[in-house]
Amino acid sequence: MKNSLITIALLLAFTIITLTACSKEEYQTPVAAAIIIGNHANSKTPNLACPEIEKEILEATSSYGFVSIVTLDGSPELAGGCLINPPQSDLAESKLKQIATRQAHSILSNLSATKASHPEVDTLAALEVSRRSLTSASQGSVKHIVILDSGLSTAGLINFQKSGFIDTKPSVIAGYLNDRKAVADFSDIKIAGLGLGDVAAAQDELSPAQRNNLKQIWTAIIEKTGGRVTFLDTLSGGDNSAKDYPKVSTVSLLNTSTVTFDNRRPIVFGENQIGFIGDTAEYVNPAKAKEVLTPVAEYMKKNPNFIALLVGSTAGEKDKPYCLQLSAARANMVQNTLVSLGAPASRIKVIGLGFDDPWHIPDTSADGIMIESVASQNRKVVMLDASSAEAQSILAGIR
């Protein structure tokens, strides 16, 4: 294991902070708690002083339950776990509360010292490690998982960095994972998330809509297998000052709702904007496409230094030469529309990436059948500022 095992039996010399400890009689059923700690790059400092965490751990120590700690990085592992045994002899109620409190603070100390060891963040894998750790709890235990992190996974099947998941319909993602049997059974586990959407440099801040969709995505994934999840509106700590974390890629936050140019973020012309008919470069709605692209043309006319890169893409994951040709044709279609609206053709670059674009969402089932609800989101054109690092990376063939 990459972190020292938690030795809960050792009562470390912490200053006892007054908490509302509970007696043994108040917990007839042991509480088993798995804590996922997202202490990694691009994240805020986990808020271990929040009442929800203290309460969760204290419930486990007071009920003689179980606690495990799971590190959240690109290869999540169990940092430690232990059954909490009752005292060998009868003790006064005040002494039991004191012991439970000291044990809780010992666990909190271990949490504060736990941080990422591997690059990236695989949230789905961390949930699975936590679920498996709870099998060590006493039979009949009430099982909880608490995750302290942004939820912005950059590795595994839920990879917001390499795909367009952040703006995808939650039911689509949950259905895709369910089809691939990629999510374990959480039906007997209650999950709580703290700090969802809270990020730090160099990750751009999520918009309120993206925060809400992120919450709905994880809710849909967990509830698909019968789990229960709540997200607590608890602030994370301040910016994380540690500099020695493994790398975590930043997530490109695409503009998929309205055509605006704030922060020069990539703009998606897809299902929610113009959309393309399957296997063609024809717009689903030509009149709407013209309406959507008019402000883009106006922006380009007023900003002579702006050069656009149009990146076409396709659904499916077969016949690469055909998809490259089709995606280029879609980008050319958007270019032609912009030029017809007055945008200068000399300041528009065009490229087709087929199904290898950085925002591609896996859209086929385990048996190779296309999932139309996902595929429609891959029939798109993305516009970038051609001078941006992301655009230059695409033009150089680096993904």
N, C-alpha and C positions, 0 to 999 in steps of 0.2 A: 504494500500500500504506500501511496506517495506521501501521506502525512502520518504523523504519530497516532497510534491508536488512542482513543479516549479511554482513560481509566476513571470511570465515574466513581468507583469504590473509594478512590483516594479523595479525602476531603481537604482540598487545598486551602491555604490561609488567605481567604478573601475577606474583605470587610463586608459584613452582612448588611445588605440593604433591605429595608423593610418592604416586604411584598405581602400580598394577601395570600398567604399559604393556606392550604386546605388539609383537613385532617384525613386520616385513612378511611374513616367512615363515609366521608363525602364522595369517595371514589370506590364504589363496589367493583367497577370494571377497570382493568388496567388500560392506560392510554399509551399507545405506541406512536411515536412521532419521528418522522424522517425529515430532516432539515436540509434543504438544498441551498448552498451558499454560493451566490454568484459574485465572487470577488475576483474580477478579471479586468482586462483592459477595456476601455470604452464604457465603463460602468461607474455609477456612483458608489460611494462607500456604503455597504449594507448597513441598514439602521438596526443594530442589535439592541438598541435601547427602547425600541417601540414596545408598548404594553402587550401587543399580540404575541410577540416572540417570547417574552418573559412568561406570559400566562401559559403558552403552549408547553414550554419546557417544564414549568412548575407543576402542571397537571400530570406530566409523565413521572416526575420524581415523587410527587405526593401519592400517586396511585401505584407505585412500585411497578411501573410499566417498562418501556423500552425507548431508547433514543439512538438514532443514527445520524451521521453527518455525511453528506455527499457533496463533493466539489463539482462545480459546474464549469467545465471547459470543453475542449474539443473531444476529450476522451474521459467522460465522467467516471469517477471511482468512489468507492466507499472509503471515506477517510477514517471512520471508526464507528463503533456501535457497542452498546452494552445493555444487558438486562439490569434493571435496578432492583436489587433484592431488599426485602424488608429487614429491619433490625433483628438480630438473633434473640434479643430479650425485650420484654415489655418496657417501654419508655413513656415518660409523660408526654401529653399532647404537645406541649410547648417545645419539647426537645425534638419530637418528630418534625414539627414545622421548621425548626432551625436546621435540621439535617437536610430536609428537602430543599430549603432555600440555598444552602451552601452547595448542594449537588447541582442545582440549577445554574448557579453562578460559575461553577467549574465547567459546565457544558458551554455556557456563553463565552468563557475564556477560550475554549478550544475553537469555537466558531470564529472568533475574531482573528485567530491565528491561521485559519484555513484559507488558502487562496489557490488560484489556477496554476496548473503545471504544464498544460498542453495548449497549443494554439487553437483558436476559434472557440465556439460555444455550441454544444449540442444539447438543447433543452429536452428534446424528446428522449434521448438516451439517459439523461439525468433522472427523468421521471421514472424510467424503467428500472434503473439501479435502485432508486428509492423504494419502489414497489417491492422489489426482490428483497431488499434489506428488511422490510417489515415482516417477512416470513419467519424471522428469528424471534419475533415477539411471542409472548405467551398466548396460548389458544384462547380465543374469545376476546382478545384486546380490541378496543376501538382504535382504528387506524387513521392516522392523519399524515399528510405531506404538506410541508410549508416550503415555498420557494421564494427566496429573496433575490430577485433579478428582474431585468428589463423584459425578459421574454423574447428578445430579439436574437433568435438562434441563427448561427452562421455556418452550421455544419449538419450533416445527416439529411434525412428526408425533409425536414422543415428547415430550409436554408433560405432565409430572407435575402441573403447577400447575392446568391446566384440565380434567384428566380423572382417572379413578381408576386410572391405570396402576400406581401404586406397589404396589397390592395385587392386581393382575391376574395371571393365570397367564402365565408367560413364553412358553409355546408359543402362546398366543392372540395375543399382541402380535407375535411373530415371524411367525406365519401371516398376520396382517392386513397387515403391511408387505410380506411376500413377495407377497401377492395384488396389492398395488398397485405392485409392482416399485419399491419405495422405497429398497431397500438395494442398494448396488453389490456387485460381486464382490470378496470379500476372500480368495479361495482361496489366493493366494500370499503372504499377509501374516500375520505373527505380531503380535498385539496384546497389550500389557500395560497394566494399569490400576493406578495408585497413588492411594491416598486415597479410594477409593470409599466413599460414605456419610458422609464427613467434612464437616460443615457448621459454619457460624458464625452468630451473631446477624445478622438476626432470624429465621432459619430454625430451627424446632424440630428437636431431635435425632431421628433415626430409631431405631426399636426394632430389636433384633437380628433379628427376623423380617423387618422391612422392608429392612434392610441385605442380608440374604441374598436376598430376592426381587429387589432391585435388581441384585444381582450376577447372578442367574439370568436376568433380563430381558436384560441386555446380552450375556450369553453366548449366549442363544438367538438374538438378532438377528444377531450376528456369525457364529455357526456355521451359520446358515441358508444362507449363501452360501459356506460352505466355509472360513471364516476360523478361526484358532486364537486363543484368548484366555485369559489368566491374570490373576488379580488378586492382587497382592502385598500382604502384610499389613505395609505400611510406613506408619508414622504420618505424617500431614501436619504442617506447622508449626503454630505457635500461631495465635491469633486474628489476622486480618488488620487491621492498624491503619489502612490507607488509607481515606480518607473520600470520595474524589472519584470513586468508581466509578459507572458508569451503573446504573440500578435493575435488580434481579433480584427477581422476585416470589417470595414464600414459597409453599411447597407445603403444602396442608392435609393433614395425616396422619390419615386416617380410622381409626376403630377398627372393624375388620371381623372380628375373631376372637372376642372375648368382650365381654360387656356390662360395661364398667367406666367410671368417671367421672373417671379421672386426667386432669388438665389440662383437663377439660371439652371434650375433643376430640369432633367430630361422630361419631356412632355410626351405622353402616350396618346396616339391616335388609334384607338382600338374599339372594343365592343361598346364602351360607354361614350365614345366620341363619334367616330365615323363608321368603323367596322368594315370588314370585307367579306364578301360571299366566299364560301369554301371553294378551294381550288381555282380561284380567279383573283384578278386584281381589280375587280369591280366593287364599288362601294355598295354597302347594304342600302344606304339612303343618300343618293347624290346631293339632294338639296341640303340635307343636314351637314354633309361633308363640307359643302361650300360655306355654310354658315359658321361652322367651327373653325375653318381655316382662314376666314376673312381677317380676324384680328391678328393672326400670325403674319399675313402678308402686310398688313398695316404697320406692324411692329418693325418688320424688315425694311420697309420703305423709310421709316423715321430713324432707323439706327443703321447707318451705312457701314459701320464696322462689324456688325453682327453677321457671321457666316454660319449657316445651318448645316448640320449633318443629319440626313434622314436615313434611319436604319430600318429596313423591312424585315419581317419575320413571318413564319408559317407555323401551322399546327403540325402534329404528327412527328414521328421520329424515323421515317423511312424515306428512301429515294432522295438522297442528299442533293444530287445535281438538279433534280426537278425543283426541289424546295428552294435552293439558292436562286434559281431563275425566277420562280414565282415571287419570292420575297423582294427581289430587285425590282420586279415589275410593280409591286405595290408601292415601294418607295418612289418609283418614277411617277406613278399615278398622283401621289401627293405633291410631288415637285411640279407636275404639269398644272395641277389645280392652283397652287400658290403663284406660279408664273402668270396664269390667266387672271389672277386677282391683283397683279401688279408687282409681285416680288421679283427681284432681279435673279435670273437663272444663274448668273455668274457667281452668286453667293450661296448656292445650294449644292451640297455634295450628297451623293446617293450611294448607298451600299446595301446589299442583301445578304443576310446571314442565315437564311433558312430557319432551321430549328436550333441553331447554335448561338442564338443571341443571348446576352447575359441575363435577360429577364424571362427566359423561357420557363414555363411551368410544365412539369411532366403531365402529359395528357392522354396517356394510354394505360389501360388496365393491365393486370398481371398477365393476362392471356393475349395481350397485344391489341385489344379492341380500343378504338379511340373513344374517349369520354368527351362528348360534345360540349357539355357545360364548361369544361376546361379549355378545350380546343378553340372555342370561339374567342377566348381571351388572348390566344397566341397569334391570331390573325390580325396583325397590327403593324403600325409604323411608329417608331420612336424618334423624336427630334431632340438633338443635343446642340449645345454651343460647340461648334467645331474646334474651338481653341481650348476647350476643357480637357483635363487629364483623361477623363473617361472616354471622350471622343477620340483623342489621340491614341489611346490604348487600343480602341477598336480598329482604327485605321491602320495601326501597326500590326494587327493580327494577334494581339495579346489579350486573352480573356481570363 
